[in-house]
Amino acid sequence: MTTTRPLITAWSLFLGIALLQAGVGLQRPLLGLRAEVEGFAPITTSLVMTAYYAGFVLGTRYVGKILDAVGHIRTFAGLASLASTIVLVQGLWVTPWSWGLCRLTFGVCVAALYVVAESWLNDFADNSNRGGLLSSYMVVAVAATMLGQYSIGLAAVTEFTLFAIASIMVSMSLVPVALSKRAAAPVGIPEPISFRRLHSIVPTGIVICGLSGMTLGTLIGLGPVYGSSQGWSAFQIANFVGAPLAGSVVLQIPLGRLSDRVPRRGVMVICALGATISCLIVSQLDGRNVLSLVVLFLLGGLALPLYSMSVAYTNDWLEQQERTAAAALLIRMHGVGSFLGPLIAGLLLGIDLKAYFYFPVVIFATMTLYLMYRISFHTAPNLESQTRFMPFPLRASRMVSEMFGREKR
């Protein structure tokens, strides 16, 4: 089966994912700018935004029980409606506590929605087209997120209009999924392998996965907070946050393919070191001019593939039957990092806004040194035994787990 046929068959699911991502993407600059207007302190806004990642971790942990109890369609419909309602509540009740609770709950809902949508998407794929379908999913998800961010210019952030638009996008995401011709999707989420066992087998993968979550959660999650604190316009914030995402779309696959042909850890060192330098450079720039956007593009293109490569490297060490459980743990580790990174950086923002850049610089530098240490003192699988690199969105869940379970060594 070619990649084209499942892409045509799965158009409804891609549309649902795109609408959901657009709604999620619009909320990032919207909440950051509205919080600035309402006089929230930077540290308060950071904590509010971070609550989303805490909810996401909880959602990936417990969604399996909901799916087993009521099924995929009911789960998706119910949680999409709840998520849509939460967006509206944020526009009606603007306080740090209410927003924090809303973001936490929204994260739980979105995590479950990703699991359901990706379960169906995985059902369309087989081993011959899984990589192409997954790459297409990544492009659609990132492009829709960027489109959602640029929707911030449709109305003033002080009005209710943008909250309504984001709510509509999230609500409409359930329509193509609910009307899918596929009557059922795989049920159940594998129990994760223990942290101790996975760390004993391949510590590099799990460490880089967690550190990657800390850097990307900070750069992407707190980008609107940093921009609004600087007094930037909605369009400038959209550019600032969108440039790294665009870089990831362009560079992730070439860098991943390179890591298939040369020692993977070497490519990861280059990416981590390049991200460190890029982050340092952009910290000294205006953040709004063309040069800043070019450096941010490069930063995202080097930083985001680190997660995919850390997963691929973990896969290099595991037997086929171990990969599904390991994937679930890596997803959760990245989620924990995405929660801790913005939380720590948010506290530092109250001291110095430049901490938005300096904190990721420290993490990227730590990744570089750690990888160099592992290369110097610990062997890696030879090139012949490396598994094939697969790019995927950072929040991919069930589909990635299934891919690991079926990918041949």
NORJO-V79463 format. One record per residue. N is the residue number from 1. RES is the residue in one letter. PSI is psi in whole degrees, 0 to 359 (NA if undefined). D_LAST is the distance of its C-alpha to the last C-alpha in whole Angstrom. Layout:
n res psi d_last
N RES PSI D_LAST
N RES PSI D_LAST
This chain:
n res psi d_last
1 M 130 21
2 T 170 21
3 T 331 21
4 T 316 25
5 R 310 26
6 P 332 24
7 L 318 25
8 I 317 29
9 T 325 28
10 A 18 27
11 W 324 30
12 S 323 32
13 L 320 29
14 F 321 29
15 L 318 32
16 G 316 32
17 I 318 30
18 A 316 32
19 L 318 35
20 L 314 34
21 Q 323 32
22 A 319 36
23 G 320 38
24 V 317 35
25 G 322 36
26 L 326 40
27 Q 333 40
28 R 300 39
29 P 329 42
30 L 311 44
31 L 322 44
32 G 315 44
33 L 319 47
34 R 323 49
35 A 322 49
36 E 318 50
37 V 321 53
38 E 356 54
39 G 20 54
40 F 139 51
41 A 149 50
42 P 320 47
43 I 325 46
44 T 313 47
45 T 321 45
46 S 317 42
47 L 321 42
48 V 313 42
49 M 326 39
50 T 332 37
51 A 332 38
52 Y 317 36
53 Y 325 32
54 A 318 34
55 G 324 34
56 F 318 31
57 V 316 29
58 L 320 31
59 G 316 30
60 T 339 27
61 R 323 28
62 Y 357 30
63 V 331 29
64 G 323 28
65 K 322 31
66 I 316 33
67 L 316 30
68 D 331 31
69 A 317 34
70 V 352 35
71 G 169 32
72 H 314 31
73 I 313 34
74 R 322 36
75 T 312 34
76 F 313 33
77 A 315 37
78 G 315 39
79 L 329 37
80 A 319 37
81 S 318 41
82 L 315 41
83 A 319 39
84 S 319 41
85 T 320 44
86 I 319 43
87 V 318 43
88 L 320 47
89 V 323 48
90 Q 327 47
91 G 337 49
92 L 329 52
93 W 94 52
94 V 89 51
95 T 154 51
96 P 319 49
97 W 316 48
98 S 320 48
99 W 320 45
100 G 315 43
101 L 320 43
102 C 317 43
103 R 323 40
104 L 311 38
105 T 321 39
106 F 320 37
107 G 320 34
108 V 314 34
109 C 314 34
110 V 321 32
111 A 315 29
112 A 321 30
113 L 320 30
114 Y 317 27
115 V 314 25
116 V 311 27
117 A 318 27
118 E 334 23
119 S 315 23
120 W 318 24
121 L 319 23
122 N 329 19
123 D 338 21
124 F 343 22
125 A 158 18
126 D 182 16
127 N 336 12
128 S 337 14
129 N 6 16
130 R 318 15
131 G 315 15
132 G 319 18
133 L 320 19
134 L 322 18
135 S 319 20
136 S 321 23
137 Y 318 23
138 M 314 23
139 V 315 26
140 V 315 28
141 A 314 28
142 V 318 29
143 A 319 31
144 A 323 33
145 T 316 33
146 M 319 35
147 L 319 37
148 G 319 38
149 Q 321 39
150 Y 347 41
151 S 350 43
152 I 338 45
153 G 359 47
154 L 337 48
155 A 170 51
156 A 144 52
157 V 343 50
158 T 349 53
159 E 167 54
160 F 348 52
161 T 313 51
162 L 325 47
163 F 321 46
164 A 319 47
165 I 314 45
166 A 319 42
167 S 319 43
168 I 316 43
169 M 314 40
170 V 318 38
171 S 316 40
172 M 341 39
173 S 335 36
174 L 340 36
175 V 304 38
176 P 328 35
177 V 316 33
178 A 331 35
179 L 10 36
180 S 144 33
181 K 339 33
182 R 118 30
183 A 335 32
184 A 162 29
185 A 164 25
186 P 139 23
187 V 145 25
188 G 145 24
189 I 131 22
190 P 146 20
191 E 138 22
192 P 149 20
193 I 152 19
194 S 146 22
195 F 318 22
196 R 316 23
197 R 315 20
198 L 321 18
199 H 326 20
200 S 332 20
201 I 309 17
202 V 80 16
203 P 328 20
204 T 313 19
205 G 313 17
206 I 326 20
207 V 312 23
208 I 324 22
209 C 313 21
210 G 317 24
211 L 324 26
212 S 319 25
213 G 322 26
214 M 317 30
215 T 314 30
216 L 326 29
217 G 325 31
218 T 308 34
219 L 318 34
220 I 315 33
221 G 322 35
222 L 3 38
223 G 312 39
224 P 326 41
225 V 315 43
226 Y 314 43
227 G 316 45
228 S 326 47
229 S 334 48
230 Q 355 49
231 G 23 51
232 W 160 49
233 S 167 49
234 A 319 47
235 F 320 45
236 Q 322 45
237 I 320 43
238 A 319 41
239 N 317 40
240 F 318 39
241 V 331 37
242 G 331 35
243 A 314 35
244 P 325 32
245 L 319 30
246 A 320 31
247 G 323 29
248 S 324 26
249 V 318 26
250 V 319 27
251 L 343 25
252 Q 313 22
253 I 313 20
254 P 317 21
255 L 322 20
256 G 318 17
257 R 323 16
258 L 321 18
259 S 346 16
260 D 336 13
261 R 340 15
262 V 168 17
263 P 126 16
264 R 321 16
265 R 329 18
266 G 318 21
267 V 322 21
268 M 323 21
269 V 314 24
270 I 316 25
271 C 315 25
272 A 317 26
273 L 317 29
274 G 321 30
275 A 322 30
276 T 311 33
277 I 317 35
278 S 319 35
279 C 321 36
280 L 318 39
281 I 312 40
282 V 337 40
283 S 339 42
284 Q 1 45
285 L 174 45
286 D 327 47
287 G 349 43
288 R 341 45
289 N 175 46
290 V 318 43
291 L 318 42
292 S 317 41
293 L 325 39
294 V 316 37
295 V 321 37
296 L 322 35
297 F 313 33
298 L 320 32
299 L 312 31
300 G 322 29
301 G 331 27
302 L 324 26
303 A 314 26
304 L 323 24
305 P 344 21
306 L 324 21
307 Y 311 20
308 S 319 17
309 M 327 16
310 S 325 16
311 V 316 14
312 A 320 11
313 Y 320 12
314 T 317 12
315 N 328 9
316 D 331 8
317 W 347 10
318 L 154 9
319 E 159 8
320 Q 319 7
321 Q 348 11
322 E 347 12
323 R 326 11
324 T 312 13
325 A 321 16
326 A 322 15
327 A 318 15
328 A 320 19
329 L 319 20
330 L 320 19
331 I 316 21
332 R 322 24
333 M 318 24
334 H 323 24
335 G 320 27
336 V 318 28
337 G 321 28
338 S 336 30
339 F 313 32
340 L 321 33
341 G 302 33
342 P 329 36
343 L 312 38
344 I 315 38
345 A 324 39
346 G 321 41
347 L 321 43
348 L 332 44
349 L 331 45
350 G 341 48
351 I 314 49
352 D 125 47
353 L 333 46
354 K 348 44
355 A 338 42
356 Y 325 40
357 F 319 39
358 Y 326 39
359 F 310 37
360 P 326 34
361 V 315 35
362 V 318 35
363 I 315 31
364 F 318 30
365 A 321 32
366 T 318 30
367 M 316 27
368 T 312 27
369 L 320 29
370 Y 316 26
371 L 319 24
372 M 322 26
373 Y 314 27
374 R 322 23
375 I 322 22
376 S 327 26
377 F 357 25
378 H 136 22
379 T 165 19
380 A 163 15
381 P 147 12
382 N 167 13
383 L 326 12
384 E 332 10
385 S 359 7
386 Q 141 8
387 T 166 6
388 R 135 8
389 F 138 11
390 M 122 13
391 P 147 17
392 F 158 19
393 P 152 22
394 L 336 23
395 R 10 24
396 A 140 21
397 S 272 21
398 R 320 20
399 M 319 18
400 V 318 16
401 S 317 15
402 E 322 14
403 M 316 12
404 F 327 10
405 G 335 11
406 R 342 9
407 E 133 7
408 K 145 4
409 R NA 0
